Amino acid sequence: MTTADLREAVKEGGGQATLNTVQGEPLRITEKGRAFYVFDSKGDAARITIADVLQSNGVIHVINKVLMP
């Protein structure tokens, strides 16, 4: 998902979107200003610092902390 996709999902979710990891763990996405934040199932948060790194098999978003499932 690109940041445009994330923005739309957050908008549709009333301010947040919940996505699942490959392992089935929930990740909550919010947007504050122009910054996106990712919250793991324990409530730890990370900010997306580099967005939309397009690759042949998906999109990478770099975050500023390690989140654990």
PQR file of N, CA, C, O and H, with PARSE charges and radii, in Angstrom:
ATOM      1  N   MET A   1       0.838  -1.181   0.000 -0.4000 1.5000
ATOM      2  CA  MET A   1       0.000   0.000   0.000 -0.0000 2.0000
ATOM      3  C   MET A   1       0.882   1.242   0.000  0.5500 1.7000
ATOM      4  O   MET A   1       1.830   1.339   0.779 -0.5500 1.4000
ATOM      5  N   THR A   2       0.571   2.169  -0.858 -0.4000 1.5000
ATOM      6  CA  THR A   2       1.286   3.448  -0.883 -0.0000 2.0000
ATOM      7  C   THR A   2       0.696   4.360   0.193  0.5500 1.7000
ATOM      8  O   THR A   2      -0.312   4.018   0.813 -0.5500 1.4000
ATOM      9  H   THR A   2      -0.199   2.090  -1.491  0.4000 1.0000
ATOM     10  N   THR A   3       1.316   5.513   0.415 -0.4000 1.5000
ATOM     11  CA  THR A   3       0.758   6.448   1.400 -0.0000 2.0000
ATOM     12  C   THR A   3      -0.605   6.960   0.948  0.5500 1.7000
ATOM     13  O   THR A   3      -1.450   7.269   1.788 -0.5500 1.4000
ATOM     14  H   THR A   3       2.134   5.791  -0.088  0.4000 1.0000
ATOM     15  N   ALA A   4      -0.836   7.055  -0.351 -0.4000 1.5000
ATOM     16  CA  ALA A   4      -2.171   7.439  -0.828 -0.0000 2.0000
ATOM     17  C   ALA A   4      -3.198   6.388  -0.421  0.5500 1.7000
ATOM     18  O   ALA A   4      -4.310   6.731  -0.018 -0.5500 1.4000
ATOM     19  H   ALA A   4      -0.149   6.804  -1.033  0.4000 1.0000
ATOM     20  N   ASP A   5      -2.833   5.109  -0.522 -0.4000 1.5000
ATOM     21  CA  ASP A   5      -3.719   4.028  -0.093 -0.0000 2.0000
ATOM     22  C   ASP A   5      -3.931   4.070   1.414  0.5500 1.7000
ATOM     23  O   ASP A   5      -5.053   3.898   1.890 -0.5500 1.4000
ATOM     24  H   ASP A   5      -1.930   4.831  -0.849  0.4000 1.0000
ATOM     25  N   LEU A   6      -2.852   4.299   2.172 -0.4000 1.5000
ATOM     26  CA  LEU A   6      -2.960   4.396   3.632 -0.0000 2.0000
ATOM     27  C   LEU A   6      -3.851   5.567   4.033  0.5500 1.7000
ATOM     28  O   LEU A   6      -4.698   5.438   4.917 -0.5500 1.4000
ATOM     29  H   LEU A   6      -1.941   4.439   1.785  0.4000 1.0000
ATOM     30  N   ARG A   7      -3.657   6.701   3.381 -0.4000 1.5000
ATOM     31  CA  ARG A   7      -4.464   7.890   3.685 -0.0000 2.0000
ATOM     32  C   ARG A   7      -5.952   7.608   3.468  0.5500 1.7000
ATOM     33  O   ARG A   7      -6.788   7.987   4.287 -0.5500 1.4000
ATOM     34  H   ARG A   7      -2.969   6.805   2.662  0.4000 1.0000
ATOM     35  N   GLU A   8      -6.271   6.945   2.368 -0.4000 1.5000
ATOM     36  CA  GLU A   8      -7.667   6.611   2.068 -0.0000 2.0000
ATOM     37  C   GLU A   8      -8.223   5.631   3.108  0.5500 1.7000
ATOM     38  O   GLU A   8      -9.361   5.784   3.551 -0.5500 1.4000
ATOM     39  H   GLU A   8      -5.592   6.637   1.702  0.4000 1.0000
ATOM     40  N   ALA A   9      -7.438   4.635   3.495 -0.4000 1.5000
ATOM     41  CA  ALA A   9      -7.889   3.666   4.491 -0.0000 2.0000
ATOM     42  C   ALA A   9      -8.122   4.333   5.847  0.5500 1.7000
ATOM     43  O   ALA A   9      -9.090   4.016   6.538 -0.5500 1.4000
ATOM     44  H   ALA A   9      -6.513   4.511   3.135  0.4000 1.0000
ATOM     45  N   VAL A  10      -7.241   5.252   6.226 -0.4000 1.5000
ATOM     46  CA  VAL A  10      -7.400   5.985   7.488 -0.0000 2.0000
ATOM     47  C   VAL A  10      -8.650   6.856   7.431  0.5500 1.7000
ATOM     48  O   VAL A  10      -9.409   6.929   8.398 -0.5500 1.4000
ATOM     49  H   VAL A  10      -6.454   5.510   5.665  0.4000 1.0000
ATOM     50  N   LYS A  11      -8.857   7.509   6.306 -0.4000 1.5000
ATOM     51  CA  LYS A  11     -10.046   8.354   6.132 -0.0000 2.0000
ATOM     52  C   LYS A  11     -11.319   7.515   6.229  0.5500 1.7000
ATOM     53  O   LYS A  11     -12.265   7.898   6.916 -0.5500 1.4000
ATOM     54  H   LYS A  11      -8.240   7.449   5.521  0.4000 1.0000
ATOM     55  N   GLU A  12     -11.342   6.378   5.546 -0.4000 1.5000
ATOM     56  CA  GLU A  12     -12.509   5.494   5.587 -0.0000 2.0000
ATOM     57  C   GLU A  12     -12.738   4.916   6.977  0.5500 1.7000
ATOM     58  O   GLU A  12     -13.874   4.628   7.353 -0.5500 1.4000
ATOM     59  H   GLU A  12     -10.573   6.067   4.988  0.4000 1.0000
ATOM     60  N   GLY A  13     -11.659   4.746   7.741 -0.4000 1.5000
ATOM     61  CA  GLY A  13     -11.748   4.184   9.088 -0.0000 2.0000
ATOM     62  C   GLY A  13     -12.043   5.211  10.163  0.5500 1.7000
ATOM     63  O   GLY A  13     -12.020   4.883  11.350 -0.5500 1.4000
ATOM     64  H   GLY A  13     -10.736   4.980   7.436  0.4000 1.0000
ATOM     65  N   GLY A  14     -12.318   6.440   9.776 -0.4000 1.5000
ATOM     66  CA  GLY A  14     -12.637   7.467  10.759 -0.0000 2.0000
ATOM     67  C   GLY A  14     -11.444   7.939  11.575  0.5500 1.7000
ATOM     68  O   GLY A  14     -11.599   8.337  12.729 -0.5500 1.4000
ATOM     69  H   GLY A  14     -12.337   6.706   8.812  0.4000 1.0000
ATOM     70  N   GLY A  15     -10.259   7.899  10.984 -0.4000 1.5000
ATOM     71  CA  GLY A  15      -9.063   8.404  11.661 -0.0000 2.0000
ATOM     72  C   GLY A  15      -8.014   7.352  11.925  0.5500 1.7000
ATOM     73  O   GLY A  15      -6.907   7.674  12.355 -0.5500 1.4000
ATOM     74  H   GLY A  15     -10.134   7.575  10.046  0.4000 1.0000
ATOM     75  N   GLN A  16      -8.347   6.090  11.673 -0.4000 1.5000
ATOM     76  CA  GLN A  16      -7.360   5.032  11.807 -0.0000 2.0000
ATOM     77  C   GLN A  16      -7.737   3.857  10.924  0.5500 1.7000
ATOM     78  O   GLN A  16      -8.900   3.676  10.565 -0.5500 1.4000
ATOM     79  H   GLN A  16      -9.246   5.829  11.324  0.4000 1.0000
ATOM     80  N   ALA A  17      -6.744   3.071  10.585 -0.4000 1.5000
ATOM     81  CA  ALA A  17      -6.965   1.869   9.786 -0.0000 2.0000
ATOM     82  C   ALA A  17      -6.237   0.723  10.470  0.5500 1.7000
ATOM     83  O   ALA A  17      -5.153   0.911  11.022 -0.5500 1.4000
ATOM     84  H   ALA A  17      -5.798   3.219  10.877  0.4000 1.0000
ATOM     85  N   THR A  18      -6.824  -0.447  10.434 -0.4000 1.5000
ATOM     86  CA  THR A  18      -6.181  -1.634  10.990 -0.0000 2.0000
ATOM     87  C   THR A  18      -5.837  -2.572   9.848  0.5500 1.7000
ATOM     88  O   THR A  18      -6.697  -2.957   9.056 -0.5500 1.4000
ATOM     89  H   THR A  18      -7.704  -0.600   9.985  0.4000 1.0000
ATOM     90  N   LEU A  19      -4.563  -2.931   9.778 -0.4000 1.5000
ATOM     91  CA  LEU A  19      -4.052  -3.852   8.768 -0.0000 2.0000
ATOM     92  C   LEU A  19      -3.444  -5.043   9.492  0.5500 1.7000
ATOM     93  O   LEU A  19      -3.039  -4.926  10.649 -0.5500 1.4000
ATOM     94  H   LEU A  19      -3.864  -2.618  10.421  0.4000 1.0000
ATOM     95  N   ASN A  20      -3.377  -6.177   8.829 -0.4000 1.5000
ATOM     96  CA  ASN A  20      -2.783  -7.362   9.444 -0.0000 2.0000
ATOM     97  C   ASN A  20      -1.439  -7.672   8.821  0.5500 1.7000
ATOM     98  O   ASN A  20      -1.249  -7.517   7.614 -0.5500 1.4000
ATOM     99  H   ASN A  20      -3.707  -6.273   7.890  0.4000 1.0000
ATOM    100  N   THR A  21      -0.501  -8.115   9.660 -0.4000 1.5000
ATOM    101  CA  THR A  21       0.806  -8.559   9.178 -0.0000 2.0000
ATOM    102  C   THR A  21       0.637  -9.921   8.514  0.5500 1.7000
ATOM    103  O   THR A  21      -0.441 -10.512   8.560 -0.5500 1.4000
ATOM    104  H   THR A  21      -0.656  -8.240  10.640  0.4000 1.0000
ATOM    105  N   VAL A  22       1.698 -10.408   7.905 -0.4000 1.5000
ATOM    106  CA  VAL A  22       1.680 -11.736   7.297 -0.0000 2.0000
ATOM    107  C   VAL A  22       1.380 -12.792   8.362  0.5500 1.7000
ATOM    108  O   VAL A  22       0.752 -13.808   8.064 -0.5500 1.4000
ATOM    109  H   VAL A  22       2.574  -9.928   7.868  0.4000 1.0000
ATOM    110  N   GLN A  23       1.821 -12.561   9.594 -0.4000 1.5000
ATOM    111  CA  GLN A  23       1.588 -13.491  10.696 -0.0000 2.0000
ATOM    112  C   GLN A  23       0.205 -13.317  11.324  0.5500 1.7000
ATOM    113  O   GLN A  23      -0.147 -14.040  12.256 -0.5500 1.4000
ATOM    114  H   GLN A  23       2.331 -11.736   9.836  0.4000 1.0000
ATOM    115  N   GLY A  24      -0.581 -12.362  10.819 -0.4000 1.5000
ATOM    116  CA  GLY A  24      -1.933 -12.165  11.328 -0.0000 2.0000
ATOM    117  C   GLY A  24      -2.060 -11.179  12.471  0.5500 1.7000
ATOM    118  O   GLY A  24      -3.153 -10.998  13.008 -0.5500 1.4000
ATOM    119  H   GLY A  24      -0.296 -11.775  10.062  0.4000 1.0000
ATOM    120  N   GLU A  25      -0.964 -10.533  12.858 -0.4000 1.5000
ATOM    121  CA  GLU A  25      -1.007  -9.551  13.946 -0.0000 2.0000
ATOM    122  C   GLU A  25      -1.537  -8.217  13.419  0.5500 1.7000
ATOM    123  O   GLU A  25      -1.200  -7.817  12.305 -0.5500 1.4000
ATOM    124  H   GLU A  25      -0.076 -10.679  12.422  0.4000 1.0000
ATOM    125  N   PRO A  26      -2.357  -7.529  14.204 -0.5600 1.5000
ATOM    126  CA  PRO A  26      -2.895  -6.248  13.747  0.2800 2.0000
ATOM    127  C   PRO A  26      -1.885  -5.109  13.871  0.5500 1.7000
ATOM    128  O   PRO A  26      -1.123  -5.044  14.836 -0.5500 1.4000
ATOM    129  N   LEU A  27      -1.890  -4.229  12.902 -0.4000 1.5000
ATOM    130  CA  LEU A  27      -1.149  -2.971  12.942 -0.0000 2.0000
ATOM    131  C   LEU A  27      -2.170  -1.856  12.753  0.5500 1.7000
ATOM    132  O   LEU A  27      -2.985  -1.903  11.832 -0.5500 1.4000
ATOM    133  H   LEU A  27      -2.509  -4.281  12.119  0.4000 1.0000
ATOM    134  N   ARG A  28      -2.123  -0.862  13.623 -0.4000 1.5000
ATOM    135  CA  ARG A  28      -3.041   0.266  13.504 -0.0000 2.0000
ATOM    136  C   ARG A  28      -2.276   1.426  12.894  0.5500 1.7000
ATOM    137  O   ARG A  28      -1.168   1.733  13.332 -0.5500 1.4000
ATOM    138  H   ARG A  28      -1.461  -0.825  14.371  0.4000 1.0000
ATOM    139  N   ILE A  29      -2.846   2.071  11.894 -0.4000 1.5000
ATOM    140  CA  ILE A  29      -2.231   3.188  11.185 -0.0000 2.0000
ATOM    141  C   ILE A  29      -3.046   4.442  11.469  0.5500 1.7000
ATOM    142  O   ILE A  29      -4.273   4.433  11.364 -0.5500 1.4000
ATOM    143  H   ILE A  29      -3.747   1.822  11.538  0.4000 1.0000
ATOM    144  N   THR A  30      -2.354   5.523  11.830 -0.4000 1.5000
ATOM    145  CA  THR A  30      -3.012   6.816  11.989 -0.0000 2.0000
ATOM    146  C   THR A  30      -2.197   7.861  11.236  0.5500 1.7000
ATOM    147  O   THR A  30      -1.040   7.627  10.884 -0.5500 1.4000
ATOM    148  H   THR A  30      -1.357   5.531  11.915  0.4000 1.0000
ATOM    149  N   GLU A  31      -2.810   9.006  10.995 -0.4000 1.5000
ATOM    150  CA  GLU A  31      -2.122  10.107  10.328 -0.0000 2.0000
ATOM    151  C   GLU A  31      -2.300  11.358  11.172  0.5500 1.7000
ATOM    152  O   GLU A  31      -3.417  11.714  11.547 -0.5500 1.4000
ATOM    153  H   GLU A  31      -3.749   9.196  11.280  0.4000 1.0000
ATOM    154  N   LYS A  32      -1.183  12.024  11.467 -0.4000 1.5000
ATOM    155  CA  LYS A  32      -1.213  13.287  12.203 -0.0000 2.0000
ATOM    156  C   LYS A  32      -0.471  14.303  11.352  0.5500 1.7000
ATOM    157  O   LYS A  32       0.739  14.196  11.152 -0.5500 1.4000
ATOM    158  H   LYS A  32      -0.275  11.735  11.163  0.4000 1.0000
ATOM    159  N   GLY A  33      -1.206  15.292  10.851 -0.4000 1.5000
ATOM    160  CA  GLY A  33      -0.608  16.210   9.886 -0.0000 2.0000
ATOM    161  C   GLY A  33      -0.319  15.445   8.617  0.5500 1.7000
ATOM    162  O   GLY A  33      -1.222  14.848   8.032 -0.5500 1.4000
ATOM    163  H   GLY A  33      -2.189  15.379  11.013  0.4000 1.0000
ATOM    164  N   ARG A  34       0.920  15.454   8.185 -0.4000 1.5000
ATOM    165  CA  ARG A  34       1.324  14.683   6.995 -0.0000 2.0000
ATOM    166  C   ARG A  34       2.111  13.436   7.380  0.5500 1.7000
ATOM    167  O   ARG A  34       2.620  12.735   6.505 -0.5500 1.4000
ATOM    168  H   ARG A  34       1.654  15.940   8.660  0.4000 1.0000
ATOM    169  N   ALA A  35       2.220  13.143   8.691 -0.4000 1.5000
ATOM    170  CA  ALA A  35       2.995  11.992   9.154 -0.0000 2.0000
ATOM    171  C   ALA A  35       2.080  10.811   9.466  0.5500 1.7000
ATOM    172  O   ALA A  35       0.990  10.980  10.013 -0.5500 1.4000
ATOM    173  H   ALA A  35       1.807  13.712   9.403  0.4000 1.0000
ATOM    174  N   PHE A  36       2.537   9.624   9.112 -0.4000 1.5000
ATOM    175  CA  PHE A  36       1.821   8.396   9.438 -0.0000 2.0000
ATOM    176  C   PHE A  36       2.505   7.722  10.615  0.5500 1.7000
ATOM    177  O   PHE A  36       3.732   7.713  10.721 -0.5500 1.4000
ATOM    178  H   PHE A  36       3.422   9.487   8.667  0.4000 1.0000
ATOM    179  N   TYR A  37       1.688   7.157  11.500 -0.4000 1.5000
ATOM    180  CA  TYR A  37       2.187   6.412  12.654 -0.0000 2.0000
ATOM    181  C   TYR A  37       1.636   5.000  12.598  0.5500 1.7000
ATOM    182  O   TYR A  37       0.483   4.780  12.230 -0.5500 1.4000
ATOM    183  H   TYR A  37       0.692   7.165  11.415  0.4000 1.0000
ATOM    184  N   VAL A  38       2.484   4.044  12.972 -0.4000 1.5000
ATOM    185  CA  VAL A  38       2.122   2.635  12.991 -0.0000 2.0000
ATOM    186  C   VAL A  38       2.178   2.166  14.443  0.5500 1.7000
ATOM    187  O   VAL A  38       3.173   2.403  15.128 -0.5500 1.4000
ATOM    188  H   VAL A  38       3.421   4.223  13.271  0.4000 1.0000
ATOM    189  N   PHE A  39       1.126   1.507  14.918 -0.4000 1.5000
ATOM    190  CA  PHE A  39       1.049   0.984  16.279 -0.0000 2.0000
ATOM    191  C   PHE A  39       0.934  -0.530  16.214  0.5500 1.7000
ATOM    192  O   PHE A  39       0.121  -1.064  15.460 -0.5500 1.4000
ATOM    193  H   PHE A  39       0.318   1.315  14.361  0.4000 1.0000
ATOM    194  N   ASP A  40       1.752  -1.224  17.006 -0.4000 1.5000
ATOM    195  CA  ASP A  40       1.653  -2.681  17.038 -0.0000 2.0000
ATOM    196  C   ASP A  40       0.585  -3.110  18.038  0.5500 1.7000
ATOM    197  O   ASP A  40      -0.088  -2.266  18.629 -0.5500 1.4000
ATOM    198  H   ASP A  40       2.413  -0.790  17.618  0.4000 1.0000
ATOM    199  N   SER A  41       0.429  -4.410  18.227 -0.4000 1.5000
ATOM    200  CA  SER A  41      -0.638  -4.924  19.085 -0.0000 2.0000
ATOM    201  C   SER A  41      -0.413  -4.596  20.564  0.5500 1.7000
ATOM    202  O   SER A  41      -1.349  -4.678  21.359 -0.5500 1.4000
ATOM    203  H   SER A  41       0.976  -5.095  17.746  0.4000 1.0000
ATOM    204  N   LYS A  42       0.821  -4.222  20.944 -0.4000 1.5000
ATOM    205  CA  LYS A  42       1.109  -3.834  22.329 -0.0000 2.0000
ATOM    206  C   LYS A  42       0.930  -2.338  22.554  0.5500 1.7000
ATOM    207  O   LYS A  42       1.018  -1.863  23.687 -0.5500 1.4000
ATOM    208  H   LYS A  42       1.581  -4.155  20.297  0.4000 1.0000
ATOM    209  N   GLY A  43       0.680  -1.595  21.481 -0.4000 1.5000
ATOM    210  CA  GLY A  43       0.501  -0.155  21.598 -0.0000 2.0000
ATOM    211  C   GLY A  43       1.760   0.653  21.356  0.5500 1.7000
ATOM    212  O   GLY A  43       1.729   1.881  21.440 -0.5500 1.4000
ATOM    213  H   GLY A  43       0.608  -1.980  20.561  0.4000 1.0000
ATOM    214  N   ASP A  44       2.886  -0.021  21.053 -0.4000 1.5000
ATOM    215  CA  ASP A  44       4.121   0.699  20.725 -0.0000 2.0000
ATOM    216  C   ASP A  44       3.947   1.375  19.368  0.5500 1.7000
ATOM    217  O   ASP A  44       3.298   0.836  18.472 -0.5500 1.4000
ATOM    218  H   ASP A  44       2.911  -1.018  20.985  0.4000 1.0000
ATOM    219  N   ALA A  45       4.536   2.565  19.230 -0.4000 1.5000
ATOM    220  CA  ALA A  45       4.338   3.363  18.015 -0.0000 2.0000
ATOM    221  C   ALA A  45       5.650   3.639  17.297  0.5500 1.7000
ATOM    222  O   ALA A  45       6.711   3.737  17.913 -0.5500 1.4000
ATOM    223  H   ALA A  45       5.063   3.003  19.959  0.4000 1.0000
ATOM    224  N   ALA A  46       5.549   3.761  15.979 -0.4000 1.5000
ATOM    225  CA  ALA A  46       6.676   4.172  15.140 -0.0000 2.0000
ATOM    226  C   ALA A  46       6.132   5.106  14.069  0.5500 1.7000
ATOM    227  O   ALA A  46       4.985   4.978  13.640 -0.5500 1.4000
ATOM    228  H   ALA A  46       4.687   3.681  15.479  0.4000 1.0000
ATOM    229  N   ARG A  47       6.962   6.038  13.648 -0.4000 1.5000
ATOM    230  CA  ARG A  47       6.581   6.992  12.595 -0.0000 2.0000
ATOM    231  C   ARG A  47       7.215   6.556  11.280  0.5500 1.7000
ATOM    232  O   ARG A  47       8.371   6.134  11.253 -0.5500 1.4000
ATOM    233  H   ARG A  47       7.894   6.141  13.996  0.4000 1.0000
ATOM    234  N   ILE A  48       6.466   6.656  10.200 -0.4000 1.5000
ATOM    235  CA  ILE A  48       7.025   6.369   8.878 -0.0000 2.0000
ATOM    236  C   ILE A  48       7.914   7.549   8.498  0.5500 1.7000
ATOM    237  O   ILE A  48       7.438   8.676   8.360 -0.5500 1.4000
ATOM    238  H   ILE A  48       5.526   6.998  10.221  0.4000 1.0000
ATOM    239  N   THR A  49       9.217   7.281   8.330 -0.4000 1.5000
ATOM    240  CA  THR A  49      10.174   8.347   8.039 -0.0000 2.0000
ATOM    241  C   THR A  49      10.495   8.449   6.548  0.5500 1.7000
ATOM    242  O   THR A  49      10.769   9.539   6.045 -0.5500 1.4000
ATOM    243  H   THR A  49       9.604   6.366   8.442  0.4000 1.0000
ATOM    244  N   ILE A  50      10.464   7.328   5.848 -0.4000 1.5000
ATOM    245  CA  ILE A  50      10.667   7.313   4.398 -0.0000 2.0000
ATOM    246  C   ILE A  50       9.543   6.468   3.824  0.5500 1.7000
ATOM    247  O   ILE A  50       9.426   5.282   4.135 -0.5500 1.4000
ATOM    248  H   ILE A  50      10.242   6.443   6.257  0.4000 1.0000
ATOM    249  N   ALA A  51       8.723   7.076   2.995 -0.4000 1.5000
ATOM    250  CA  ALA A  51       7.535   6.392   2.485 -0.0000 2.0000
ATOM    251  C   ALA A  51       7.660   6.089   0.999  0.5500 1.7000
ATOM    252  O   ALA A  51       8.433   6.706   0.266 -0.5500 1.4000
ATOM    253  H   ALA A  51       8.818   8.039   2.743  0.4000 1.0000
ATOM    254  N   ASP A  52       6.869   5.120   0.596 -0.4000 1.5000
ATOM    255  CA  ASP A  52       6.687   4.799  -0.828 -0.0000 2.0000
ATOM    256  C   ASP A  52       7.977   4.456  -1.559  0.5500 1.7000
ATOM    257  O   ASP A  52       8.267   5.021  -2.613 -0.5500 1.4000
ATOM    258  H   ASP A  52       6.240   4.619   1.192  0.4000 1.0000
ATOM    259  N   VAL A  53       8.747   3.536  -1.005 -0.4000 1.5000
ATOM    260  CA  VAL A  53       9.912   3.012  -1.707 -0.0000 2.0000
ATOM    261  C   VAL A  53       9.383   1.864  -2.562  0.5500 1.7000
ATOM    262  O   VAL A  53       9.225   0.741  -2.084 -0.5500 1.4000
ATOM    263  H   VAL A  53       8.512   3.076  -0.149  0.4000 1.0000
ATOM    264  N   LEU A  54       9.113   2.158  -3.825 -0.4000 1.5000
ATOM    265  CA  LEU A  54       8.475   1.191  -4.717 -0.0000 2.0000
ATOM    266  C   LEU A  54       9.472   0.125  -5.157  0.5500 1.7000
ATOM    267  O   LEU A  54      10.576   0.434  -5.607 -0.5500 1.4000
ATOM    268  H   LEU A  54       9.241   3.070  -4.214  0.4000 1.0000
ATOM    269  N   GLN A  55       9.065  -1.132  -5.021 -0.4000 1.5000
ATOM    270  CA  GLN A  55       9.878  -2.273  -5.423 -0.0000 2.0000
ATOM    271  C   GLN A  55       9.065  -3.127  -6.390  0.5500 1.7000
ATOM    272  O   GLN A  55       7.865  -2.903  -6.554 -0.5500 1.4000
ATOM    273  H   GLN A  55       8.169  -1.383  -4.656  0.4000 1.0000
ATOM    274  N   SER A  56       9.698  -4.093  -7.023 -0.4000 1.5000
ATOM    275  CA  SER A  56       8.990  -4.917  -8.004 -0.0000 2.0000
ATOM    276  C   SER A  56       7.918  -5.799  -7.365  0.5500 1.7000
ATOM    277  O   SER A  56       6.974  -6.210  -8.039 -0.5500 1.4000
ATOM    278  H   SER A  56      10.672  -4.275  -6.890  0.4000 1.0000
ATOM    279  N   ASN A  57       8.055  -6.091  -6.076 -0.4000 1.5000
ATOM    280  CA  ASN A  57       7.088  -6.978  -5.431 -0.0000 2.0000
ATOM    281  C   ASN A  57       6.307  -6.303  -4.297  0.5500 1.7000
ATOM    282  O   ASN A  57       5.660  -6.993  -3.509 -0.5500 1.4000
ATOM    283  H   ASN A  57       8.822  -5.757  -5.528  0.4000 1.0000
ATOM    284  N   GLY A  58       6.353  -4.980  -4.203 -0.4000 1.5000
ATOM    285  CA  GLY A  58       5.601  -4.291  -3.154 -0.0000 2.0000
ATOM    286  C   GLY A  58       6.130  -2.895  -2.896  0.5500 1.7000
ATOM    287  O   GLY A  58       6.871  -2.324  -3.696 -0.5500 1.4000
ATOM    288  H   GLY A  58       6.878  -4.420  -4.844  0.4000 1.0000
ATOM    289  N   VAL A  59       5.722  -2.360  -1.739 -0.4000 1.5000
ATOM    290  CA  VAL A  59       6.095  -1.004  -1.331 -0.0000 2.0000
ATOM    291  C   VAL A  59       6.723  -1.084   0.056  0.5500 1.7000
ATOM    292  O   VAL A  59       6.197  -1.762   0.939 -0.5500 1.4000
ATOM    293  H   VAL A  59       5.120  -2.824  -1.088  0.4000 1.0000
ATOM    294  N   ILE A  60       7.840  -0.400   0.251 -0.4000 1.5000
ATOM    295  CA  ILE A  60       8.520  -0.359   1.548 -0.0000 2.0000
ATOM    296  C   ILE A  60       8.281   1.005   2.178  0.5500 1.7000
ATOM    297  O   ILE A  60       8.338   2.036   1.508 -0.5500 1.4000
ATOM    298  H   ILE A  60       8.268   0.150  -0.465  0.4000 1.0000
ATOM    299  N   HIS A  61       8.010   0.989   3.494 -0.4000 1.5000
ATOM    300  CA  HIS A  61       7.932   2.207   4.288 -0.0000 2.0000
ATOM    301  C   HIS A  61       8.925   2.049   5.435  0.5500 1.7000
ATOM    302  O   HIS A  61       8.817   1.098   6.209 -0.5500 1.4000
ATOM    303  H   HIS A  61       7.964   0.152   4.038  0.4000 1.0000
ATOM    304  N   VAL A  62       9.870   2.941   5.558 -0.4000 1.5000
ATOM    305  CA  VAL A  62      10.869   2.896   6.623 -0.0000 2.0000
ATOM    306  C   VAL A  62      10.265   3.555   7.849  0.5500 1.7000
ATOM    307  O   VAL A  62       9.679   4.634   7.759 -0.5500 1.4000
ATOM    308  H   VAL A  62       9.957   3.713   4.929  0.4000 1.0000
ATOM    309  N   ILE A  63      10.414   2.885   9.024 -0.4000 1.5000
ATOM    310  CA  ILE A  63       9.906   3.441  10.273 -0.0000 2.0000
ATOM    311  C   ILE A  63      11.074   3.738  11.205  0.5500 1.7000
ATOM    312  O   ILE A  63      12.177   3.229  11.002 -0.5500 1.4000
ATOM    313  H   ILE A  63      10.890   2.009   9.096  0.4000 1.0000
ATOM    314  N   ASN A  64      10.838   4.564  12.233 -0.4000 1.5000
ATOM    315  CA  ASN A  64      11.922   5.045  13.084 -0.0000 2.0000
ATOM    316  C   ASN A  64      12.126   4.208  14.349  0.5500 1.7000
ATOM    317  O   ASN A  64      12.948   4.574  15.189 -0.5500 1.4000
ATOM    318  H   ASN A  64       9.942   4.978  12.399  0.4000 1.0000
ATOM    319  N   LYS A  65      11.411   3.109  14.508 -0.4000 1.5000
ATOM    320  CA  LYS A  65      11.581   2.221  15.661 -0.0000 2.0000
ATOM    321  C   LYS A  65      11.328   0.789  15.232  0.5500 1.7000
ATOM    322  O   LYS A  65      10.749   0.528  14.178 -0.5500 1.4000
ATOM    323  H   LYS A  65      10.743   2.812  13.826  0.4000 1.0000
ATOM    324  N   VAL A  66      11.774  -0.131  16.068 -0.4000 1.5000
ATOM    325  CA  VAL A  66      11.495  -1.545  15.831 -0.0000 2.0000
ATOM    326  C   VAL A  66      10.181  -1.884  16.531  0.5500 1.7000
ATOM    327  O   VAL A  66      10.010  -1.606  17.718 -0.5500 1.4000
ATOM    328  H   VAL A  66      12.245   0.081  16.924  0.4000 1.0000
ATOM    329  N   LEU A  67       9.256  -2.487  15.784 -0.4000 1.5000
ATOM    330  CA  LEU A  67       8.004  -2.954  16.367 -0.0000 2.0000
ATOM    331  C   LEU A  67       8.039  -4.474  16.387  0.5500 1.7000
ATOM    332  O   LEU A  67       8.456  -5.106  15.416 -0.5500 1.4000
ATOM    333  H   LEU A  67       9.395  -2.713  14.820  0.4000 1.0000
ATOM    334  N   MET A  68       7.599  -5.057  17.494 -0.4000 1.5000
ATOM    335  CA  MET A  68       7.610  -6.504  17.631 -0.0000 2.0000
ATOM    336  C   MET A  68       6.189  -7.046  17.642  0.5500 1.7000
ATOM    337  O   MET A  68       5.305  -6.462  18.268 -0.5500 1.4000
ATOM    338  H   MET A  68       7.260  -4.544  18.282  0.4000 1.0000
ATOM    339  N   PRO A  69       5.966  -8.154  16.956 -0.5600 1.5000
ATOM    340  CA  PRO A  69       4.627  -8.761  16.967  0.2800 2.0000
ATOM    341  C   PRO A  69       4.279  -9.344  18.327  0.5500 1.7000
ATOM    342  O   PRO A  69       3.190  -9.890  18.505 -0.5500 1.4000
TER
END
